[in-house]
């Protein structure tokens, strides 16, 4: 890929020296989007849920301690020989119990590994969401700059068309040009004004697109720092693919989900094995009519599932299916990586070549307009030549702006697909 440094062609919006206090840079817009875009909040919530699930799974390794207290009113009758005595009294109880998993053939540790891998996958999903928001911010930012530059082109075109209309009117009054020239120039002015109206509307649309990505409304009078140029370092295809394999969040997430699937399958299989648990407690019990007494208990329990309605077999089958899905998703993520990175590289190379071609096109169109106007002023050219040259120059300038937009957005997309955009 060629390293290009293309100078401006008189369409820049401003410079560092002339920026206003409310001028936003691309970096500022990215930070705003990362703080306020709702997609980030959704992914953060998913990550927090995964981390909580990981903590919940680990809790089985610690003693489970609970306490209880209660009072029960008991009544009845007692028979002593020929005497029947009715009485009631309160029963008071209090105590605590503790349970500790001792050994379950690694089932708990497999569940912990599964939840840890899923939490890691959620972290990568959050990174992926953040990078999607960043590339969307880049796209909206460049789109707004391009819309502004197109408006500048259309404004200049209107000024040039009006100036030429005045010349045609002057020549017509002097009798050196036909009325057709005036009418044709008026049509050119009208068309230029229509294009300017559309350019104004495109800026409005670009603004609301930016606000949608940023997640907040923009100030009424704001400006963006114009960086719509070509100054990126080249990236080879091989380096891009290798970087993507190491850094792309979707691929790392799918790899973590494969590991989670393997751990889940192990946990499902070990559910057929026995588990050993230690339990104990201390309790107090007393009555209104008897003194308080206490006791303790301590025991070791071995449990082995014998038949649970085929639930264990179904759990293994489900874990196998989940692992199959995770592996297939990982393969798809790898295929997508190769596809998108290569497409990005080719599109970026094409955009770079179009910039050079469009730059030359602008220069040629400007020279053609200069010659057409000179010939018309000297009486050797036609109105149609001037009109065609004006339209060609405007289109060439817009083509150049579009090529700059395509290049910058394409580079941002490549960085996103490599997993390194920030």
C-alpha positions as CSV (number, residue, x, y, z in Angstrom):
1,X,0.0,0.0,0.0
2,X,1.3,3.4,-0.9
3,X,1.8,6.0,1.9
4,X,0.0,9.1,0.6
5,X,0.2,12.7,1.6
6,X,-2.3,14.6,-0.5
7,X,-2.4,18.4,-0.1
8,X,-5.7,20.2,0.2
9,X,-7.4,21.7,-2.8
10,X,-8.9,24.8,-1.2
11,X,-11.7,22.9,0.5
12,X,-10.5,22.8,4.1
13,X,-12.8,24.0,6.8
14,X,-10.3,25.5,9.1
15,X,-7.0,25.2,10.8
16,X,-5.7,24.8,14.4
17,X,-5.1,28.5,14.6
18,X,-8.6,29.4,13.6
19,X,-10.6,26.8,15.7
20,X,-13.2,28.1,18.1
21,X,-13.6,27.2,21.8
22,X,-16.5,24.8,20.9
23,X,-14.5,22.9,18.2
24,X,-14.6,19.2,18.9
25,X,-11.8,16.9,18.0
26,X,-12.3,13.3,16.9
27,X,-10.8,12.1,20.2
28,X,-13.3,14.2,22.2
29,X,-16.2,12.8,20.2
30,X,-15.0,9.2,20.8
31,X,-14.8,9.8,24.6
32,X,-18.3,11.3,24.5
33,X,-19.7,8.3,22.6
34,X,-18.0,5.8,25.0
35,X,-19.6,7.6,28.0
36,X,-23.1,8.0,26.6
37,X,-23.8,5.6,23.8
38,X,-26.5,3.1,25.1
39,X,-24.9,0.1,23.4
40,X,-22.0,0.5,25.8
41,X,-24.4,0.4,28.8
42,X,-26.0,-2.8,27.5
43,X,-22.7,-4.6,27.1
44,X,-21.5,-3.3,30.5
45,X,-24.6,-4.7,32.1
46,X,-24.1,-8.1,30.4
47,X,-20.5,-8.2,31.7
48,X,-21.6,-7.3,35.2
49,X,-24.1,-10.1,35.1
50,X,-21.4,-12.6,33.9
51,X,-19.0,-11.5,36.6
52,X,-21.7,-11.9,39.2
53,X,-22.4,-15.4,37.9
54,X,-18.7,-16.2,38.2
55,X,-18.8,-15.1,41.9
56,X,-22.0,-17.0,42.5
57,X,-20.3,-20.2,41.1
58,X,-17.2,-19.7,43.2
59,X,-19.4,-19.4,46.4
60,X,-19.8,-23.1,46.5
61,X,-16.1,-23.5,47.6
62,X,-16.9,-21.6,50.8
63,X,-18.8,-22.8,53.8
64,X,-22.5,-22.1,53.6
65,X,-23.6,-20.9,57.1
66,X,-27.1,-20.0,58.1
67,X,-28.8,-19.2,61.3
68,X,-32.4,-19.7,62.5
69,X,-34.6,-18.8,65.5
70,X,-38.2,-19.3,66.2
71,X,-41.0,-19.6,68.8
72,X,-43.9,-22.0,68.7
73,X,-47.1,-21.9,70.8
74,X,-48.1,-25.4,71.7
75,X,-51.3,-26.5,73.5
76,X,-53.0,-29.7,74.5
77,X,-54.4,-31.9,77.3
78,X,-52.7,-34.4,79.6
79,X,-54.5,-37.2,81.4
80,X,-53.3,-38.2,84.9
81,X,-55.5,-41.0,86.1
82,X,-59.0,-39.5,86.3
83,X,-57.7,-36.0,85.9
84,X,-57.6,-34.2,82.6
85,X,-55.3,-31.1,82.6
86,X,-55.3,-28.6,79.7
87,X,-52.3,-26.5,79.3
88,X,-50.3,-24.6,76.7
89,X,-46.7,-23.4,76.5
90,X,-44.1,-21.8,74.2
91,X,-41.2,-23.6,72.5
92,X,-38.1,-21.6,71.8
93,X,-35.5,-22.6,69.3
94,X,-32.3,-21.1,68.0
95,X,-29.2,-22.3,66.2
96,X,-26.9,-22.2,63.2
97,X,-26.0,-24.7,60.6
98,X,-23.0,-25.0,58.3
99,X,-22.4,-27.0,55.1
100,X,-19.1,-27.4,53.2
101,X,-18.5,-29.2,49.9
102,X,-15.6,-31.5,50.4
103,X,-15.1,-33.2,47.1
104,X,-17.2,-33.7,43.9
105,X,-14.7,-35.0,41.4
106,X,-14.0,-31.5,40.0
107,X,-17.6,-30.7,39.0
108,X,-17.5,-27.4,41.0
109,X,-14.2,-26.4,39.5
110,X,-15.4,-27.1,36.0
111,X,-18.4,-24.9,36.6
112,X,-16.1,-22.2,37.9
113,X,-13.9,-22.5,34.9
114,X,-17.0,-22.3,32.6
115,X,-18.3,-19.1,34.3
116,X,-14.8,-17.5,34.2
117,X,-14.5,-18.2,30.5
118,X,-18.0,-16.8,29.9
119,X,-17.1,-13.7,31.9
120,X,-13.9,-13.3,29.8
121,X,-16.1,-13.6,26.6
122,X,-18.3,-10.9,27.9
123,X,-15.3,-8.6,28.5
124,X,-14.3,-9.2,24.9
125,X,-17.9,-8.5,23.8
126,X,-17.7,-5.2,25.6
127,X,-14.4,-4.4,23.8
128,X,-16.1,-5.3,20.5
129,X,-19.1,-3.0,21.3
130,X,-16.7,-0.2,22.3
131,X,-14.8,-0.6,19.0
132,X,-18.0,-0.6,17.0
133,X,-19.1,2.6,18.7
134,X,-15.7,4.1,18.0
135,X,-15.8,3.2,14.3
136,X,-19.3,4.5,14.1
137,X,-18.1,7.8,15.6
138,X,-15.3,8.0,13.1
139,X,-17.8,7.4,10.3
140,X,-20.2,10.0,11.5
141,X,-17.4,12.5,12.2
142,X,-15.9,12.1,8.6
143,X,-19.4,12.2,7.1
144,X,-20.1,15.5,8.8
145,X,-16.8,16.9,7.6
146,X,-17.5,15.6,4.0
147,X,-21.0,17.2,4.1
148,X,-19.5,20.5,5.1
149,X,-16.9,20.4,2.4
150,X,-19.5,19.5,-0.2
151,X,-21.6,22.5,0.9
152,X,-18.5,24.7,0.4
153,X,-18.2,23.3,-3.1
154,X,-21.9,24.0,-3.8
155,X,-21.6,27.5,-2.4
156,X,-18.6,28.3,-4.6
157,X,-20.5,26.8,-7.6
158,X,-23.5,29.1,-6.9
159,X,-21.2,32.1,-6.7
160,X,-19.4,31.1,-10.0
161,X,-22.7,30.5,-11.7
162,X,-24.2,33.8,-10.6
163,X,-21.0,35.6,-11.8
164,X,-21.3,33.9,-15.2
165,X,-25.0,34.8,-15.4
166,X,-24.1,38.5,-14.9
167,X,-21.5,38.1,-17.7
168,X,-24.1,36.5,-20.0
169,X,-26.6,39.2,-19.3
170,X,-24.0,41.9,-20.0
171,X,-23.0,40.3,-23.3
172,X,-26.7,39.9,-24.3
173,X,-27.3,43.6,-23.6
174,X,-24.2,44.5,-25.6
175,X,-25.6,42.4,-28.5
176,X,-22.6,40.0,-28.5
177,X,-24.4,37.0,-27.1
178,X,-27.8,35.4,-27.8
179,X,-30.6,35.3,-25.2
180,X,-30.1,31.5,-25.0
181,X,-26.8,32.2,-23.1
182,X,-28.8,34.1,-20.4
183,X,-31.4,31.4,-20.1
184,X,-28.9,28.6,-19.9
185,X,-26.9,30.5,-17.3
186,X,-30.1,31.0,-15.3
187,X,-30.7,27.3,-15.4
188,X,-27.2,26.6,-14.2
189,X,-27.8,29.0,-11.2
190,X,-31.0,27.3,-10.4
191,X,-29.4,23.8,-10.5
192,X,-26.6,25.1,-8.3
193,X,-29.0,26.4,-5.8
194,X,-30.9,23.1,-5.7
195,X,-27.6,21.3,-5.0
196,X,-26.8,23.8,-2.2
197,X,-30.2,23.2,-0.6
198,X,-29.5,19.4,-0.7
199,X,-26.1,20.0,0.8
200,X,-27.6,22.0,3.6
201,X,-30.0,19.2,4.3
202,X,-27.2,16.6,4.2
203,X,-25.4,18.6,7.0
204,X,-28.5,18.5,9.1
205,X,-28.8,14.7,8.6
206,X,-25.1,14.3,9.3
207,X,-25.6,16.2,12.6
208,X,-28.4,14.0,13.9
209,X,-26.4,10.9,12.9
210,X,-23.5,12.2,15.0
211,X,-25.9,12.9,17.9
212,X,-27.2,9.4,17.6
213,X,-23.8,7.9,17.8
214,X,-22.6,10.2,20.6
215,X,-25.7,9.6,22.6
216,X,-26.0,13.3,23.5
217,X,-27.3,16.4,21.7
218,X,-24.6,18.7,20.2
219,X,-24.4,22.4,20.9
220,X,-26.2,24.6,18.5
221,X,-23.1,26.3,17.3
222,X,-20.4,23.7,17.2
223,X,-17.5,22.8,14.8
224,X,-15.4,19.8,14.1
225,X,-11.7,19.8,13.7
226,X,-11.2,19.1,10.0
227,X,-8.9,16.1,9.6
228,X,-10.3,14.8,6.4
229,X,-7.0,14.1,4.7
230,X,-4.7,11.1,4.0
231,X,-1.9,10.7,6.6
232,X,-2.2,7.1,7.8
233,X,0.7,4.7,8.0
234,X,0.5,1.7,5.6
235,X,-0.5,-1.7,6.9
236,X,0.4,-4.8,5.0
237,X,-2.2,-7.6,4.5
238,X,-0.1,-10.1,6.5
239,X,0.4,-7.8,9.4
240,X,-3.3,-6.8,9.5
241,X,-4.4,-10.5,9.6
242,X,-1.9,-11.5,12.3
243,X,-2.8,-8.5,14.4
244,X,-6.5,-9.3,14.0
245,X,-5.9,-12.9,15.1
246,X,-4.3,-11.6,18.3
247,X,-6.6,-8.7,19.0
248,X,-10.0,-8.9,17.4
249,X,-12.6,-9.1,20.2
250,X,-15.1,-11.3,18.3
251,X,-12.5,-14.0,17.8
252,X,-11.2,-13.8,21.4
253,X,-14.8,-14.0,22.6
254,X,-15.5,-17.0,20.5
255,X,-12.4,-18.7,21.7
256,X,-13.4,-18.1,25.3
257,X,-16.8,-19.5,24.6
258,X,-15.2,-22.7,23.3
259,X,-13.2,-23.1,26.5
260,X,-16.4,-22.5,28.5
261,X,-18.1,-25.2,26.4
262,X,-15.4,-27.7,27.2
263,X,-15.6,-26.9,30.9
264,X,-19.4,-27.1,30.8
265,X,-19.2,-30.6,29.2
266,X,-16.8,-31.8,31.9
267,X,-19.1,-30.4,34.6
268,X,-22.1,-32.2,33.0
269,X,-20.3,-35.5,32.8
270,X,-19.0,-35.3,36.4
271,X,-22.6,-34.8,37.6
272,X,-22.9,-38.6,37.4
273,X,-20.2,-39.0,40.1
274,X,-20.7,-38.9,43.9
275,X,-20.2,-35.8,46.0
276,X,-19.0,-35.5,49.6
277,X,-20.3,-32.8,51.9
278,X,-19.6,-31.9,55.5
279,X,-22.4,-30.5,57.6
280,X,-22.8,-29.5,61.2
281,X,-24.7,-27.2,63.5
282,X,-25.4,-26.1,67.1
283,X,-29.0,-25.6,68.4
284,X,-30.7,-24.4,71.5
285,X,-34.2,-25.4,72.5
286,X,-36.3,-24.4,75.5
287,X,-39.8,-24.3,77.0
288,X,-41.8,-22.1,79.3
289,X,-42.0,-25.1,81.7
290,X,-38.5,-26.6,81.2
291,X,-35.0,-25.3,81.2
292,X,-33.0,-24.4,78.1
293,X,-30.9,-27.2,76.6
294,X,-28.5,-27.3,73.6
295,X,-26.9,-29.8,71.3
296,X,-24.6,-30.1,68.3
297,X,-24.3,-32.2,65.2
298,X,-21.6,-33.0,62.8
299,X,-21.8,-35.3,59.8
300,X,-20.3,-36.3,56.5
301,X,-22.6,-37.1,53.6
302,X,-21.9,-39.0,50.4
303,X,-24.5,-38.6,47.7
304,X,-24.6,-40.4,44.4
305,X,-27.3,-39.7,41.7
306,X,-28.9,-43.0,40.6
307,X,-31.8,-41.9,38.5
308,X,-33.0,-38.3,37.8
309,X,-35.4,-38.8,35.0
310,X,-32.7,-38.8,32.3
311,X,-31.8,-35.2,33.4
312,X,-28.1,-36.1,33.7
313,X,-27.9,-37.6,30.1
314,X,-29.8,-34.6,28.8
315,X,-27.4,-32.3,30.5
316,X,-24.5,-34.0,28.8
317,X,-26.2,-33.8,25.5
318,X,-26.9,-30.1,26.0
319,X,-23.3,-29.4,26.9
320,X,-22.1,-31.3,23.8
321,X,-24.5,-29.2,21.7
322,X,-23.3,-26.0,23.3
323,X,-19.7,-26.9,22.7
324,X,-20.5,-27.7,19.0
325,X,-22.1,-24.3,18.6
326,X,-19.2,-22.6,20.2
327,X,-16.7,-24.3,17.9
328,X,-18.7,-23.5,14.9
329,X,-19.0,-19.9,16.0
330,X,-15.3,-19.7,16.4
331,X,-14.7,-21.0,12.9
332,X,-17.2,-18.4,11.6
333,X,-15.4,-15.7,13.5
334,X,-12.1,-16.8,12.0
335,X,-13.5,-16.9,8.5
336,X,-15.1,-13.5,9.0
337,X,-11.7,-12.2,10.1
338,X,-9.9,-13.2,7.0
339,X,-12.8,-12.0,4.8
340,X,-13.3,-8.6,6.3
341,X,-9.6,-7.8,6.7
342,X,-8.8,-8.6,3.1
343,X,-11.8,-6.7,1.9
344,X,-10.7,-3.7,4.0
345,X,-7.2,-3.8,2.6
346,X,-8.5,-3.9,-1.0
347,X,-11.0,-1.2,-0.4
348,X,-8.4,1.0,1.2
349,X,-6.0,0.6,-1.7
350,X,-8.8,1.4,-4.1
351,X,-9.7,4.5,-2.1
352,X,-6.0,5.6,-2.1
353,X,-5.8,5.3,-5.8
354,X,-9.1,7.2,-6.3
355,X,-7.7,10.1,-4.2
356,X,-4.8,10.5,-6.6
357,X,-7.1,10.2,-9.6
358,X,-9.6,12.6,-8.2
359,X,-6.9,15.1,-7.3
360,X,-5.8,15.1,-10.9
361,X,-9.4,15.3,-12.1
362,X,-10.0,18.4,-10.1
363,X,-6.9,20.1,-11.5
364,X,-7.9,19.2,-15.1
365,X,-11.5,20.3,-14.5
366,X,-10.3,23.6,-13.1
367,X,-8.1,24.2,-16.1
368,X,-11.0,23.3,-18.5
369,X,-13.3,25.8,-16.8
370,X,-10.6,28.5,-17.0
371,X,-10.2,27.9,-20.7
372,X,-14.0,27.7,-21.3
373,X,-14.5,31.0,-19.5
374,X,-11.6,32.7,-21.4
375,X,-12.9,31.5,-24.7
376,X,-16.5,32.6,-23.9
377,X,-15.3,36.1,-22.8
378,X,-13.3,36.4,-26.0
379,X,-16.3,35.4,-28.1
380,X,-14.8,32.2,-29.4
381,X,-16.5,29.8,-26.9
382,X,-20.0,28.8,-26.2
383,X,-22.3,29.1,-23.1
384,X,-22.7,25.3,-23.1
385,X,-18.9,24.8,-22.8
386,X,-18.8,27.0,-19.7
387,X,-21.8,25.3,-18.1
388,X,-20.4,21.8,-18.7
389,X,-17.0,22.9,-17.3
390,X,-18.7,24.3,-14.2
391,X,-20.6,21.1,-13.6
392,X,-17.5,19.0,-14.2
393,X,-15.4,20.9,-11.8
394,X,-18.1,20.7,-9.1
395,X,-18.5,17.0,-9.6
396,X,-14.7,16.5,-9.6
397,X,-14.4,18.4,-6.2
398,X,-17.2,16.3,-4.7
399,X,-15.6,13.1,-6.1
400,X,-12.3,14.1,-4.4
401,X,-14.2,14.8,-1.1
402,X,-15.9,11.4,-1.4
403,X,-12.6,9.6,-2.0
404,X,-11.1,11.2,1.1
405,X,-14.2,10.1,3.1
406,X,-13.9,6.6,1.8
407,X,-10.3,6.4,2.6
408,X,-10.6,7.6,6.2
409,X,-13.7,5.5,6.9
410,X,-12.0,2.5,5.3
411,X,-8.9,2.9,7.4
412,X,-11.0,3.1,10.6
413,X,-12.9,0.0,9.5
414,X,-9.6,-1.8,8.9
415,X,-8.4,-0.9,12.4
416,X,-11.7,-2.0,13.8
417,X,-11.5,-5.4,12.1
418,X,-8.0,-5.7,13.3
419,X,-9.2,-5.0,16.9
420,X,-6.9,-2.1,17.5
421,X,-9.1,1.0,16.9
422,X,-9.2,3.4,19.9
